[in-house]
Amino acid sequence: MAKPTDIPITDPAAGPLALSDDMLRRRCLRCHIYSNGDAYDAVTHGTGCAACHLSFASGKMVSHAFVAPTDKHCLSCHYGNRVGSDYHGRFEHDYNWEYRTPYFSQTSRNTAPRPAGVEWHDLAPDIHQQRGLICIDCHRDSGHHHRESRVTCSTCHGWRPGQPVPSLDTLSVRAQELLLIGRLNGKEHAVPLLRHPAHRQYGSQVACQVCHGQWSFNDAPIHLLLSNRPDYEPWERLTVQGSSEVEALLEHNLHYSEEHPLSMRDGLTGQPRPGIWYQGYGQRRWEQMIVRRDADGIIKVFRPYLDLHLSMLAADGQVLFDNIVGRESGLLPYTPHTTGPAGLFFRDRFRHLLPTEEK
């Protein structure tokens, strides 16, 4: 199985693949367990086992005592419009200062608390989160110790009296009722079972979140520019970049006469290399789910996660690469963790994908 450390260190000017490798190592891999994460208060964490099992507060380790992972540990990596943030109802603001609230004067625009780098909108959290369940109630092993046994909605909600208890050690049966015991507080949760006839009619061909997802991440396209040109003024409105390193460089070079070198650290080795990766979005939306039929025939929620457009500027301003498209559509299936009741018109989300005889 390929690991992040298998990504080669390259000269990004060597070609599109080398540019992509450099983007991964220097822009994307800052929150993996190989590094301490970003420098924002809520996302700094330990490395290796400590990433999930040591407590951090305000960017500093609290103690050396190992603890069970909490959602705070999970969100130190799963933030910024990734699965995990949606479970808590968080949708990141845009980077432009006109689209971030609260508003501040120009001289104090970046003094608001931003524990995860960018402010967020508070949307509807997942119903499981509202009931008090934490990430490891379902994701027991988190995939970091070993290969996790796959847990789906039907693992719990598809159970029927008389069947064996599903393979989660927090589940038990009492009086023909399936119970889940919360890992955080030991609270008992009665598991509601699938009773609506729509589950029998569509359950084999439509993923649960197509009907039960309340909203989904829909950020597209994502533009990434590797710049070796010390030209900072055009970026003043986009100083907040979801990267403390980019943010600090822009803030310093915009407001002080002595410039810092234009360089950015490798997320795995920590070593700086010339050039800095800027990021921006064409739009950021949550209200309209993208529903498609996947290659396995199942209708699922998709998001434009790989709708990436890469460009590169040389120090003299020469455009070495421009708008390299990472994937034709950029769409990938995903499971929005925004579960709630299905609406009255749930079929309208997928009716157009059904065979004619079923419509």
C-alpha positions in Angstrom: 0.0 0.0 0.0 1.4 3.4 -1.0 2.2 5.8 1.9 2.6 9.6 2.0 6.3 9.1 2.4 6.4 7.4 -1.0 5.7 10.7 -2.7 9.0 11.8 -4.2 10.7 15.1 -3.5 10.8 16.7 -7.0 11.7 19.8 -8.9 8.2 21.1 -9.6 9.3 22.7 -12.8 10.1 19.3 -14.3 6.5 18.6 -15.4 2.9 18.3 -14.3 3.4 15.2 -12.2 6.4 16.7 -10.4 4.3 19.8 -9.7 1.5 17.6 -8.3 4.0 15.8 -6.0 5.3 19.1 -4.7 1.8 20.3 -4.1 1.0 17.2 -2.1 4.1 17.4 0.1 4.1 21.1 0.8 0.4 22.1 0.7 -1.6 19.0 1.6 0.4 16.8 4.0 0.5 19.2 6.9 -2.0 17.4 9.1 -1.0 13.8 8.7 0.5 12.0 11.6 4.0 12.4 10.2 3.8 16.1 11.3 2.6 18.3 14.1 -0.1 19.8 11.9 -0.5 23.5 11.4 0.3 26.2 13.9 -3.3 27.1 14.7 -4.5 26.5 18.2 -7.1 23.8 17.5 -5.1 21.8 14.9 -1.6 21.4 16.4 -1.1 17.8 17.5 1.5 15.2 18.3 3.0 12.8 15.8 2.5 9.1 15.4 0.5 7.6 18.3 0.5 11.0 20.1 -1.6 12.6 17.3 -4.6 10.8 18.6 -3.7 9.9 22.2 -2.1 13.0 23.8 -4.1 16.1 24.7 -3.2 19.5 23.2 -4.7 22.9 24.1 -3.8 26.3 22.6 -1.3 24.6 20.4 0.7 23.1 23.3 0.7 19.6 24.8 -1.2 19.4 28.1 0.4 16.3 29.5 2.2 13.0 28.6 -0.7 10.9 29.8 -2.2 8.9 27.0 -6.0 9.3 26.6 -8.8 7.8 24.4 -9.3 9.9 21.3 -12.0 12.6 21.5 -13.6 14.5 18.6 -11.1 17.3 19.4 -8.3 14.9 18.4 -10.1 14.0 15.2 -10.8 17.6 14.2 -7.1 18.5 14.5 -6.8 16.7 11.1 -10.4 16.4 9.9 -11.1 20.2 9.7 -11.4 22.7 6.8 -14.3 21.2 4.8 -13.4 17.6 5.2 -15.4 14.8 6.7 -15.4 15.4 10.4 -16.0 19.1 10.1 -19.4 18.4 8.6 -20.3 16.0 11.6 -20.1 19.1 13.8 -21.9 21.4 11.3 -18.9 23.4 10.3 -18.5 24.9 6.8 -15.4 27.0 6.3 -15.7 30.6 5.1 -14.1 31.8 1.9 -10.6 33.3 2.1 -11.5 36.8 0.8 -11.9 39.2 3.7 -15.3 40.4 2.4 -16.7 36.9 2.7 -15.6 36.2 6.3 -17.4 37.3 9.4 -17.3 39.0 11.9 -16.1 42.1 10.0 -13.1 44.1 11.2 -11.3 47.2 10.1 -8.5 46.7 7.6 -5.9 47.2 10.2 -7.4 44.5 12.5 -9.0 42.2 10.0 -7.0 39.1 11.1 -7.3 39.5 14.9 -10.4 37.5 15.3 -9.9 34.0 16.8 -9.4 31.4 14.1 -8.5 28.2 15.9 -8.6 26.1 12.8 -7.2 28.8 10.4 -10.4 30.0 8.9 -13.7 31.0 10.4 -16.7 28.7 9.8 -20.4 28.8 9.3 -22.5 26.9 11.9 -24.8 24.6 9.9 -26.8 21.6 11.1 -24.6 19.0 12.8 -25.1 15.3 12.2 -28.0 13.8 14.2 -25.6 11.4 15.9 -23.4 14.3 17.1 -26.5 16.0 18.4 -27.3 12.8 20.4 -23.9 12.8 22.0 -22.0 10.2 19.9 -18.4 10.9 19.1 -16.3 9.8 16.1 -14.9 6.6 17.7 -18.4 5.4 18.6 -18.6 4.3 14.9 -14.9 4.5 13.8 -13.5 2.3 16.4 -9.9 2.0 15.1 -9.9 5.1 12.9 -7.7 3.3 10.4 -4.5 4.4 12.1 -3.7 1.2 14.0 -4.6 -1.3 11.4 -7.2 -1.9 8.7 -10.5 -0.9 10.2 -13.5 -3.2 9.7 -16.0 -1.4 7.6 -18.9 0.1 9.5 -22.0 1.3 7.5 -25.3 2.7 8.5 -26.9 -0.7 8.1 -24.4 -2.2 10.5 -26.5 -0.8 13.3 -29.8 0.4 11.8 -30.2 -2.7 9.6 -30.2 -5.1 12.5 -33.3 -7.2 13.3 -34.3 -9.0 16.5 -32.9 -12.5 16.5 -29.9 -11.6 14.4 -26.3 -11.7 15.9 -25.2 -8.5 17.5 -23.1 -6.4 15.0 -19.4 -6.4 15.4 -19.1 -3.2 17.4 -18.0 -3.8 21.0 -20.3 -0.9 22.2 -23.4 -2.7 21.0 -25.6 -5.0 23.0 -29.2 -6.3 22.9 -31.7 -6.0 25.7 -35.4 -6.9 25.4 -35.2 -7.2 21.6 -33.7 -3.7 21.4 -30.3 -2.8 20.1 -28.4 -0.5 22.3 -25.2 1.5 21.7 -23.1 2.5 24.8 -21.3 5.8 24.1 -17.5 5.6 24.6 -17.3 9.1 26.0 -19.9 9.1 28.7 -21.3 5.5 28.9 -24.8 6.8 27.9 -27.2 4.2 26.4 -28.6 5.0 23.0 -31.5 3.0 21.6 -30.7 2.3 17.9 -33.7 3.1 15.6 -34.2 0.4 13.0 -35.1 0.8 9.4 -38.9 0.7 9.0 -39.8 3.0 6.2 -40.8 1.1 3.0 -38.4 3.3 1.0 -35.5 1.4 2.6 -36.8 -1.9 1.1 -37.5 -0.3 -2.3 -34.3 1.7 -2.8 -31.9 0.4 -0.2 -29.9 -1.8 -2.6 -29.3 0.9 -5.1 -29.3 4.3 -3.2 -26.7 5.2 -0.5 -28.2 6.3 2.8 -26.9 9.9 2.7 -28.6 10.6 -0.7 -31.8 10.9 1.3 -30.5 11.5 4.8 -27.7 14.0 4.2 -28.8 17.5 5.2 -26.0 19.2 3.3 -22.6 18.5 1.7 -19.3 20.1 0.8 -19.3 21.5 -2.7 -16.1 23.6 -3.1 -15.1 23.9 -6.7 -12.9 24.5 -8.6 -9.8 24.6 -6.3 -7.0 26.7 -7.8 -3.5 26.1 -6.5 -0.6 28.3 -7.7 3.1 27.7 -6.9 4.7 31.1 -7.1 8.4 31.9 -7.0 7.6 35.6 -7.7 7.8 38.0 -4.7 4.6 39.8 -5.7 2.4 40.1 -2.6 0.0 42.9 -3.2 -2.5 40.9 -5.3 -2.9 38.5 -2.3 -3.7 41.1 0.4 -7.4 40.3 0.3 -6.7 36.6 0.5 -4.2 36.7 3.3 -6.1 34.0 5.2 -5.2 30.9 3.3 -5.9 28.0 5.6 -2.2 27.7 6.1 -0.4 29.5 8.9 2.9 29.4 7.0 1.4 31.1 3.9 -0.5 33.6 6.1 2.6 34.5 8.2 4.7 35.1 5.0 2.0 37.3 3.4 1.4 39.3 6.6 5.1 40.0 7.1 6.0 40.8 3.5 2.9 43.1 3.1 3.6 45.1 6.2 7.3 45.2 6.8 10.2 46.6 4.7 12.4 43.6 5.3 11.0 40.6 3.3 11.1 37.0 4.4 12.4 34.5 1.8 9.7 33.1 -0.5 9.8 29.5 0.7 7.5 26.8 2.2 8.3 23.7 4.3 7.9 20.1 3.2 5.0 18.7 5.2 6.9 15.4 5.8 10.5 16.4 6.3 10.0 20.0 7.6 12.6 21.2 5.2 11.9 24.5 3.3 12.1 24.8 -0.4 11.8 27.8 -2.7 8.3 28.9 -3.7 5.0 29.1 -1.9 1.6 27.5 -2.7 -1.4 29.9 -2.8 -4.9 28.5 -2.8 -8.3 29.8 -3.8 -11.8 28.6 -4.8 -14.1 29.3 -7.6 -17.1 29.0 -5.3 -17.9 27.4 -1.9 -21.4 26.0 -1.6 -23.3 23.5 0.6 -26.9 23.8 -0.4 -27.0 21.7 -3.5 -26.0 18.1 -3.3 -24.4 16.4 -6.3 -26.0 13.0 -6.8 -24.6 10.5 -9.3 -24.5 6.8 -10.0 -21.1 5.4 -9.0 -19.1 2.8 -10.9 -20.5 0.0 -8.7 -24.0 1.0 -9.8 -25.0 2.6 -6.4 -26.4 6.1 -6.4 -24.3 8.2 -4.1 -23.5 11.8 -3.0 -20.4 13.2 -4.8 -18.2 16.2 -4.2 -15.7 17.9 -6.5 -12.8 16.9 -4.3 -10.3 16.6 -7.1 -11.5 19.5 -9.2 -7.9 20.8 -9.0 -6.3 23.4 -11.3 -2.5 23.7 -10.8 -0.3 26.6 -12.1 3.3 27.8 -11.5 5.1 31.1 -11.8 8.8 31.5 -12.1 10.7 34.2 -10.2 10.7 36.5 -13.3 7.0 36.1 -13.7 7.2 33.6 -16.5 4.2 31.2 -16.5 5.7 27.7 -16.5 2.3 25.9 -16.1 -1.2 27.2 -16.2 -4.5 25.6 -15.2 -3.4 22.0 -15.3 -6.6 20.1 -14.6 -6.1 17.3 -12.1 -9.1 15.2 -13.1 -11.7 15.6 -15.8 -14.7 16.2 -13.5 -13.0 16.1 -10.1 -16.0 14.3 -8.7 -15.6 11.6 -6.1 -18.2 9.7 -4.1 -18.3 10.7 -0.4 -20.4 10.1 2.6 -21.4 13.5 4.1 -21.6 13.2 7.9 -24.7 15.4 8.1 -27.3 12.8 8.8 -30.9 13.9 9.6 -34.5 12.9 8.8 -35.2 12.4 5.1 -37.5 15.1 3.7 -40.9 14.5 2.2 -39.5 14.9 -1.3 -36.5 12.7 -0.8 -37.1 10.9 -4.1 -36.5 14.1 -6.0 -32.8 13.8 -5.2 -32.3 10.6 -7.3 -35.5 10.1 -9.3 -33.7 11.2 -12.5 -31.2 8.4 -12.1 -33.7 5.6 -11.8 -34.6 3.2 -14.7 -37.6 4.4 -16.6 -39.8 1.6 -15.3 -39.1 2.6 -11.7 -39.9 6.3 -12.3 
